[in-house]
Amino acid sequence: MTLTASSTAPAASRGGATVGLLSDLPPLEAAAVRAMRHWFAGNEARMSLRADCVAALGPTLGRQAYETLGRFLNFCAAEGRRPLVRHGLSCNCLGADENCLANLVAAANDAAFDDAQMLASLVVSPRQAPRAATMAAKAALVLDQMARDQNSQGAPAATHTTADTKQPANSPAFPRQILSARLH
């Protein structure tokens, strides 16, 4: 496991602990994790995410979708209780923080607002949880469409990597590998 200099061992062990496999998640949740990884992996990965949003949704809706995802993910990072930890772009492991974000998006998508708020309070401060849950619902609409696009194309298996969402790195394309900070 390789951690960025800005991440701490206790935070990384809590948020970066492997709790499952990305390939075992339903499409929406997997799309949320991949989007987070891409968003925080640097400009090249973000541009790949943007291009995939545009390809899937057209120029206007694609740009709006990209901005919606960015607002949600930046909010989670800025208002986070601690730095979020993510696995690398091609990693098939699912980290604890990634799993929490994926479940937040799924609950918001299912209109389970109380559950979404509770899950959001694990990511951001409790006072910001209602706003995060609302933003997650908007992001879920985008991710659901992107997951459908990814599912129709098939997703490749991944290997293993991790980092901290407040420190960008680099990336591949969205439908093939979507979402934040690297562990290993």
Accessible surface in RSA format (square Angstrom, percent):
REM  Atomic radii and reference values for relative SASA: ProtOr
REM  Chains: A
REM  Algorithm: Lee & Richards
REM  Probe-radius: 1.40
REM  Slices: 20
REM RES _ NUM      All-atoms   Total-Side   Main-Chain    Non-polar    All polar
REM                ABS   REL    ABS   REL    ABS   REL    ABS   REL    ABS   REL
RES MET A   1   143.05  74.1  68.82  45.5  74.22 176.7  61.69  52.4  81.36 107.8
RES THR A   2    92.46  65.8  88.19  89.4   4.28  10.2  59.20  79.5  33.26  50.3
RES LEU A   3    60.43  33.7  35.41  25.3  25.01  62.9  36.06  25.3  24.37  65.6
RES THR A   4    40.22  28.6  29.46  29.9  10.76  25.6  37.16  49.9   3.05   4.6
RES ALA A   5   114.78 105.5  69.18 106.8  45.60 103.7  82.44 116.1  32.34  85.7
RES SER A   6    58.12  49.1  29.65  39.6  28.47  65.6  41.37  88.1  16.75  23.5
RES SER A   7    16.00  13.5   1.16   1.5  14.84  34.2   1.90   4.1  14.10  19.8
RES THR A   8    77.99  55.5  72.49  73.5   5.50  13.1  69.98  94.0   8.00  12.1
RES ALA A   9    72.35  66.5  61.98  95.6  10.37  23.6  63.68  89.7   8.67  23.0
RES PRO A  10    81.42  59.3  75.18  68.5   6.24  22.7  81.22  67.1   0.20   1.2
RES ALA A  11     8.23   7.6   8.13  12.5   0.10   0.2   8.13  11.5   0.10   0.3
RES ALA A  12     0.85   0.8   0.85   1.3   0.00   0.0   0.85   1.2   0.00   0.0
RES SER A  13    66.26  56.0  55.09  73.5  11.16  25.7  45.56  97.0  20.70  29.0
RES ARG A  14   136.88  57.5 121.95  62.2  14.93  35.5  71.04  97.1  65.83  39.9
RES GLY A  15     0.00   0.0   0.00   N/A   0.00   0.0   0.00   0.0   0.00   0.0
RES GLY A  16     0.61   0.8   0.00   N/A   0.61   0.8   0.00   0.0   0.61   1.4
RES ALA A  17    41.80  38.4  34.61  53.4   7.20  16.4  41.80  58.9   0.01   0.0
RES THR A  18    73.62  52.4  43.30  43.9  30.32  72.3  34.82  46.8  38.79  58.6
RES VAL A  19    79.95  52.6  40.25  36.4  39.70  95.7  49.37  42.9  30.58  82.9
RES GLY A  20    27.43  33.8   0.00   N/A  27.43  33.8  26.38  72.4   1.05   2.4
RES LEU A  21    78.99  44.0  77.06  55.1   1.93   4.8  77.06  54.1   1.93   5.2
RES LEU A  22     4.88   2.7   4.39   3.1   0.49   1.2   4.39   3.1   0.49   1.3
RES SER A  23    74.31  62.8  42.29  56.4  32.02  73.8  40.92  87.1  33.38  46.8
RES ASP A  24   109.74  76.9  77.82  77.5  31.91  75.5  30.75  72.4  78.99  78.8
RES LEU A  25    35.21  19.6  21.82  15.6  13.39  33.7  22.25  15.6  12.96  34.9
RES PRO A  26    69.77  50.8  62.24  56.7   7.53  27.4  69.49  57.4   0.27   1.7
RES PRO A  27    67.89  49.5  60.95  55.6   6.94  25.2  67.84  56.0   0.05   0.3
RES LEU A  28    18.02  10.0  16.02  11.5   2.01   5.0  16.02  11.2   2.01   5.4
RES GLU A  29    25.38  14.6  25.38  19.2   0.00   0.0   2.36   4.6  23.02  18.8
RES ALA A  30     4.80   4.4   4.80   7.4   0.00   0.0   4.80   6.8   0.00   0.0
RES ALA A  31     0.00   0.0   0.00   0.0   0.00   0.0   0.00   0.0   0.00   0.0
RES ALA A  32     0.33   0.3   0.27   0.4   0.06   0.1   0.33   0.5   0.00   0.0
RES VAL A  33     0.00   0.0   0.00   0.0   0.00   0.0   0.00   0.0   0.00   0.0
RES ARG A  34    19.15   8.0  18.85   9.6   0.29   0.7   1.08   1.5  18.07  11.0
RES ALA A  35     0.00   0.0   0.00   0.0   0.00   0.0   0.00   0.0   0.00   0.0
RES MET A  36     0.39   0.2   0.39   0.3   0.00   0.0   0.39   0.3   0.00   0.0
RES ARG A  37     0.39   0.2   0.39   0.2   0.00   0.0   0.39   0.5   0.00   0.0
RES HIS A  38     0.10   0.1   0.10   0.1   0.00   0.0   0.00   0.0   0.10   0.1
RES TRP A  39    12.73   5.1  12.55   6.1   0.19   0.4  12.55   6.7   0.19   0.3
RES PHE A  40     8.05   4.0   8.05   5.0   0.00   0.0   8.05   4.9   0.00   0.0
RES ALA A  41     0.00   0.0   0.00   0.0   0.00   0.0   0.00   0.0   0.00   0.0
RES GLY A  42     9.20  11.3   0.00   N/A   9.20  11.3   9.19  25.2   0.01   0.0
RES ASN A  43   119.79  82.6 113.07 109.3   6.72  16.2  27.57  66.4  92.22  89.1
RES GLU A  44   123.21  70.7 112.19  84.9  11.02  26.2  46.29  89.5  76.92  62.8
RES ALA A  45     0.00   0.0   0.00   0.0   0.00   0.0   0.00   0.0   0.00   0.0
RES ARG A  46    55.87  23.5  55.87  28.5   0.00   0.0   5.49   7.5  50.38  30.5
RES MET A  47   101.75  52.7  97.58  64.6   4.17   9.9  68.77  58.5  32.98  43.7
RES SER A  48    23.86  20.2  15.10  20.1   8.76  20.2  20.17  42.9   3.69   5.2
RES LEU A  49     0.00   0.0   0.00   0.0   0.00   0.0   0.00   0.0   0.00   0.0
RES ARG A  50    83.58  35.1  83.58  42.6   0.00   0.0   7.71  10.5  75.87  46.0
RES ALA A  51    59.63  54.8  48.41  74.7  11.22  25.5  55.64  78.4   3.99  10.6
RES ASP A  52    12.49   8.7  11.85  11.8   0.64   1.5   0.25   0.6  12.24  12.2
RES CYS A  53     0.00   0.0   0.00   0.0   0.00   0.0   0.00   0.0   0.00   0.0
RES VAL A  54    44.76  29.5  42.43  38.4   2.33   5.6  42.43  36.9   2.33   6.3
RES ALA A  55    87.24  80.2  46.77  72.2  40.48  92.1  58.18  81.9  29.07  77.0
RES ALA A  56    31.36  28.8   0.82   1.3  30.55  69.5   7.75  10.9  23.62  62.6
RES LEU A  57    41.44  23.1  24.44  17.5  17.00  42.7  31.19  21.9  10.25  27.6
RES GLY A  58    25.92  32.0   0.00   N/A  25.92  32.0  23.09  63.4   2.83   6.3
RES PRO A  59   106.23  77.4 100.60  91.7   5.63  20.5 101.62  83.9   4.61  28.7
RES THR A  60    81.04  57.6  77.34  78.4   3.70   8.8  46.88  63.0  34.15  51.6
RES LEU A  61   110.07  61.3 107.59  77.0   2.48   6.2 107.59  75.6   2.48   6.7
RES GLY A  62     0.00   0.0   0.00   N/A   0.00   0.0   0.00   0.0   0.00   0.0
RES ARG A  63    89.12  37.4  89.12  45.4   0.00   0.0  27.92  38.2  61.20  37.1
RES GLN A  64    80.92  45.3  79.51  58.1   1.42   3.4  27.96  59.5  52.96  40.2
RES ALA A  65     4.78   4.4   2.03   3.1   2.75   6.3   4.29   6.0   0.49   1.3
RES TYR A  66    22.88  10.7  22.88  13.0   0.00   0.0  17.18  12.9   5.70   7.0
RES GLU A  67    67.69  38.9  62.20  47.1   5.48  13.1  26.65  51.6  41.03  33.5
RES THR A  68    23.92  17.0  22.62  22.9   1.29   3.1   7.53  10.1  16.39  24.8
RES LEU A  69     0.47   0.3   0.47   0.3   0.00   0.0   0.47   0.3   0.00   0.0
RES GLY A  70     2.49   3.1   0.00   N/A   2.49   3.1   2.49   6.8   0.00   0.0
RES ARG A  71   137.15  57.6 129.94  66.2   7.21  17.2  65.10  89.0  72.04  43.7
RES PHE A  72     2.21   1.1   2.15   1.3   0.06   0.1   2.15   1.3   0.06   0.2
RES LEU A  73     2.76   1.5   2.75   2.0   0.00   0.0   2.75   1.9   0.00   0.0
RES ASN A  74    65.87  45.4  63.88  61.7   1.98   4.8  23.90  57.5  41.96  40.6
RES PHE A  75    16.10   8.1  10.99   6.8   5.11  13.3  15.43   9.4   0.67   1.9
RES CYS A  76     0.28   0.2   0.28   0.3   0.00   0.0   0.28   0.7   0.00   0.0
RES ALA A  77     9.80   9.0   9.29  14.3   0.51   1.2   9.72  13.7   0.08   0.2
RES ALA A  78    76.99  70.8  44.66  68.9  32.34  73.6  53.53  75.4  23.46  62.1
RES GLU A  79    64.91  37.3  57.56  43.5   7.35  17.5   4.19   8.1  60.72  49.6
RES GLY A  80    18.08  22.3   0.00   N/A  18.08  22.3   0.17   0.5  17.91  40.1
RES ARG A  81   140.14  58.8 100.30  51.1  39.84  94.8  26.18  35.8 113.95  69.1
RES ARG A  82    60.14  25.3  52.20  26.6   7.94  18.9  31.18  42.6  28.97  17.6
RES PRO A  83    42.32  30.8  42.29  38.6   0.03   0.1  42.32  34.9   0.00   0.0
RES LEU A  84     7.49   4.2   7.27   5.2   0.22   0.5   7.27   5.1   0.22   0.6
RES VAL A  85     0.72   0.5   0.63   0.6   0.09   0.2   0.63   0.5   0.09   0.2
RES ARG A  86     0.00   0.0   0.00   0.0   0.00   0.0   0.00   0.0   0.00   0.0
RES HIS A  87     0.07   0.0   0.07   0.0   0.00   0.0   0.07   0.1   0.00   0.0
RES GLY A  88     0.12   0.2   0.00   N/A   0.12   0.2   0.12   0.3   0.00   0.0
RES LEU A  89    16.32   9.1  12.53   9.0   3.79   9.5  12.57   8.8   3.75  10.1
RES SER A  90    47.69  40.3  46.87  62.5   0.82   1.9  29.55  62.9  18.14  25.4
RES CYS A  91     0.00   0.0   0.00   0.0   0.00   0.0   0.00   0.0   0.00   0.0
RES ASN A  92    31.40  21.7  30.71  29.7   0.69   1.7   9.01  21.7  22.39  21.6
RES CYS A  93    23.35  17.7  23.20  25.9   0.15   0.3   0.00   0.0  23.35  25.2
RES LEU A  94     6.18   3.4   6.18   4.4   0.00   0.0   6.18   4.3   0.00   0.0
RES GLY A  95     0.05   0.1   0.00   N/A   0.05   0.1   0.05   0.1   0.00   0.0
RES ALA A  96    28.60  26.3  22.13  34.2   6.47  14.7  23.51  33.1   5.09  13.5
RES ASP A  97     9.93   7.0   8.77   8.7   1.16   2.7   0.63   1.5   9.30   9.3
RES GLU A  98     0.00   0.0   0.00   0.0   0.00   0.0   0.00   0.0   0.00   0.0
RES ASN A  99    44.78  30.9  44.78  43.3   0.00   0.0   0.14   0.3  44.64  43.1
RES CYS A 100    19.64  14.9  15.69  17.5   3.95   9.3  17.08  43.3   2.56   2.8
RES LEU A 101     1.96   1.1   1.96   1.4   0.00   0.0   1.96   1.4   0.00   0.0
RES ALA A 102     0.23   0.2   0.23   0.4   0.00   0.0   0.23   0.3   0.00   0.0
RES ASN A 103    58.18  40.1  56.65  54.7   1.53   3.7   5.80  14.0  52.38  50.6
RES LEU A 104     0.05   0.0   0.05   0.0   0.00   0.0   0.05   0.0   0.00   0.0
RES VAL A 105     0.10   0.1   0.10   0.1   0.00   0.0   0.10   0.1   0.00   0.0
RES ALA A 106    14.17  13.0  13.91  21.5   0.26   0.6  14.12  19.9   0.05   0.1
RES ALA A 107    12.22  11.2   6.93  10.7   5.28  12.0  11.59  16.3   0.62   1.7
RES ALA A 108     8.88   8.2   0.21   0.3   8.67  19.7   1.87   2.6   7.01  18.6
RES ASN A 109    60.67  41.8  34.51  33.3  26.16  63.0   3.63   8.7  57.04  55.1
RES ASP A 110   105.92  74.2  77.44  77.1  28.48  67.3  25.87  60.9  80.05  79.8
RES ALA A 111    89.47  82.3  59.38  91.6  30.09  68.5  67.10  94.5  22.37  59.3
RES ALA A 112    35.57  32.7  24.56  37.9  11.01  25.1  35.57  50.1   0.00   0.0
RES PHE A 113    87.47  43.8  84.15  52.1   3.31   8.6  84.21  51.1   3.26   9.3
RES ASP A 114   116.49  81.6 107.09 106.6   9.40  22.2  35.26  83.0  81.24  81.0
RES ASP A 115    76.57  53.6  76.06  75.7   0.51   1.2   8.50  20.0  68.07  67.9
RES ALA A 116     0.00   0.0   0.00   0.0   0.00   0.0   0.00   0.0   0.00   0.0
RES GLN A 117    45.87  25.6  45.00  32.9   0.87   2.1  11.12  23.7  34.74  26.3
RES MET A 118   109.16  56.5 101.63  67.3   7.53  17.9  74.91  63.7  34.25  45.4
RES LEU A 119    29.78  16.6  29.78  21.3   0.00   0.0  29.78  20.9   0.00   0.0
RES ALA A 120     0.00   0.0   0.00   0.0   0.00   0.0   0.00   0.0   0.00   0.0
RES SER A 121    24.87  21.0  23.78  31.7   1.10   2.5  10.92  23.2  13.96  19.6
RES LEU A 122   111.36  62.0  90.43  64.7  20.92  52.6  91.13  64.0  20.23  54.4
RES VAL A 123     3.87   2.5   2.16   2.0   1.71   4.1   2.70   2.3   1.17   3.2
RES VAL A 124     0.01   0.0   0.01   0.0   0.00   0.0   0.01   0.0   0.00   0.0
RES SER A 125    34.91  29.5  34.43  46.0   0.47   1.1  32.09  68.3   2.82   4.0
RES PRO A 126    85.06  62.0  74.80  68.2  10.25  37.3  75.48  62.3   9.58  59.6
RES ARG A 127   214.05  89.9 186.26  94.9  27.78  66.1  82.76 113.1 131.29  79.6
RES GLN A 128    50.14  28.0  50.07  36.6   0.07   0.2   1.43   3.0  48.71  36.9
RES ALA A 129     4.83   4.4   4.83   7.4   0.00   0.0   4.83   6.8   0.00   0.0
RES PRO A 130    57.44  41.9  56.82  51.8   0.62   2.3  57.29  47.3   0.15   1.0
RES ARG A 131   139.45  58.5 132.41  67.5   7.04  16.8  45.94  62.8  93.51  56.7
RES ALA A 132     0.13   0.1   0.13   0.2   0.00   0.0   0.13   0.2   0.00   0.0
RES ALA A 133     0.01   0.0   0.00   0.0   0.01   0.0   0.00   0.0   0.01   0.0
RES THR A 134    60.31  42.9  58.61  59.4   1.70   4.1  45.25  60.8  15.06  22.8
RES MET A 135    27.37  14.2  26.49  17.5   0.88   2.1  27.03  23.0   0.34   0.5
RES ALA A 136     0.00   0.0   0.00   0.0   0.00   0.0   0.00   0.0   0.00   0.0
RES ALA A 137    35.53  32.7  32.38  50.0   3.15   7.2  32.79  46.2   2.73   7.2
RES LYS A 138   120.48  58.8 118.37  72.6   2.11   5.0  65.85  59.3  54.63  58.2
RES ALA A 139     0.00   0.0   0.00   0.0   0.00   0.0   0.00   0.0   0.00   0.0
RES ALA A 140     0.07   0.1   0.07   0.1   0.00   0.0   0.07   0.1   0.00   0.0
RES LEU A 141   128.52  71.6 118.31  84.6  10.21  25.7 119.40  83.9   9.12  24.6
RES VAL A 142    16.94  11.1  14.06  12.7   2.87   6.9  16.90  14.7   0.04   0.1
RES LEU A 143     2.06   1.1   2.06   1.5   0.00   0.0   2.06   1.4   0.00   0.0
RES ASP A 144    37.66  26.4  37.66  37.5   0.00   0.0   2.44   5.7  35.22  35.1
RES GLN A 145    68.37  38.2  67.52  49.3   0.85   2.0  11.39  24.3  56.97  43.2
RES MET A 146     0.00   0.0   0.00   0.0   0.00   0.0   0.00   0.0   0.00   0.0
RES ALA A 147     2.42   2.2   1.84   2.8   0.58   1.3   1.96   2.8   0.46   1.2
RES ARG A 148   147.92  62.1 138.70  70.7   9.22  22.0  51.67  70.6  96.25  58.3
RES ASP A 149    35.83  25.1  30.49  30.3   5.34  12.6   7.42  17.5  28.41  28.3
RES GLN A 150     7.75   4.3   7.75   5.7   0.00   0.0   4.83  10.3   2.92   2.2
RES ASN A 151   102.05  70.4  81.69  78.9  20.36  49.0   7.38  17.8  94.67  91.5
RES SER A 152    94.95  80.2  50.78  67.8  44.17 101.7  52.32 111.4  42.63  59.7
RES GLN A 153    97.51  54.5  60.48  44.2  37.03  88.2  36.73  78.2  60.78  46.1
RES GLY A 154    43.13  53.2   0.00   N/A  43.13  53.2  34.92  95.8   8.21  18.4
RES ALA A 155    50.43  46.4  15.54  24.0  34.89  79.4  16.68  23.5  33.75  89.4
RES PRO A 156    73.34  53.4  52.86  48.2  20.48  74.4  64.74  53.5   8.60  53.4
RES ALA A 157    98.72  90.8  64.74  99.9  33.99  77.3  72.22 101.7  26.50  70.2
RES ALA A 158    20.63  19.0   3.18   4.9  17.45  39.7   5.90   8.3  14.73  39.0
RES THR A 159    99.28  70.6  90.58  91.8   8.71  20.7  85.08 114.3  14.20  21.5
RES HIS A 160    72.74  39.8  56.07  39.0  16.67  42.6  45.72  47.1  27.02  31.4
RES THR A 161    32.24  22.9  32.24  32.7   0.00   0.0  29.71  39.9   2.53   3.8
RES THR A 162     2.46   1.8   0.00   0.0   2.46   5.9   0.00   0.0   2.46   3.7
RES ALA A 163     1.04   1.0   0.95   1.5   0.09   0.2   1.04   1.5   0.00   0.0
RES ASP A 164     1.01   0.7   1.01   1.0   0.00   0.0   0.00   0.0   1.01   1.0
RES THR A 165     1.44   1.0   0.00   0.0   1.44   3.4   0.00   0.0   1.44   2.2
RES LYS A 166    98.85  48.2  75.60  46.4  23.25  55.4  51.97  46.8  46.88  49.9
RES GLN A 167    76.85  43.0  76.34  55.8   0.52   1.2   6.42  13.7  70.43  53.4
RES PRO A 168    84.21  61.4  61.28  55.9  22.92  83.3  61.40  50.7  22.81 141.8
RES ALA A 169    43.69  40.2  17.24  26.6  26.46  60.2  29.23  41.2  14.46  38.3
RES ASN A 170    94.73  65.3  93.96  90.8   0.77   1.8  20.65  49.7  74.08  71.6
RES SER A 171    19.66  16.6   0.00   0.0  19.66  45.3   3.24   6.9  16.42  23.0
RES PRO A 172    56.53  41.2  44.91  40.9  11.62  42.2  56.53  46.7   0.00   0.0
RES ALA A 173    27.95  25.7  24.34  37.6   3.60   8.2  24.34  34.3   3.60   9.5
RES PHE A 174     0.00   0.0   0.00   0.0   0.00   0.0   0.00   0.0   0.00   0.0
RES PRO A 175     3.65   2.7   3.29   3.0   0.36   1.3   3.29   2.7   0.36   2.3
RES ARG A 176    94.77  39.8  94.77  48.3   0.00   0.0  47.75  65.3  47.01  28.5
RES GLN A 177    15.09   8.4  14.91  10.9   0.18   0.4   8.42  17.9   6.67   5.1
RES ILE A 178     0.38   0.2   0.00   0.0   0.38   0.9   0.07   0.1   0.30   0.8
RES LEU A 179     1.39   0.8   1.39   1.0   0.00   0.0   1.39   1.0   0.00   0.0
RES SER A 180     0.00   0.0   0.00   0.0   0.00   0.0   0.00   0.0   0.00   0.0
RES ALA A 181     0.00   0.0   0.00   0.0   0.00   0.0   0.00   0.0   0.00   0.0
RES ARG A 182    73.07  30.7  73.07  37.2   0.00   0.0  10.49  14.3  62.58  37.9
RES LEU A 183     0.00   0.0   0.00   0.0   0.00   0.0   0.00   0.0   0.00   0.0
RES HIS A 184    17.54   9.6  15.30  10.6   2.23   5.7  17.54  18.1   0.00   0.0
END  Absolute sums over single chains surface
CHAIN  1 A     7774.8       6357.2       1417.5       4329.9       3444.8
END  Absolute sums over all chains
TOTAL          7774.8       6357.2       1417.5       4329.9       3444.8
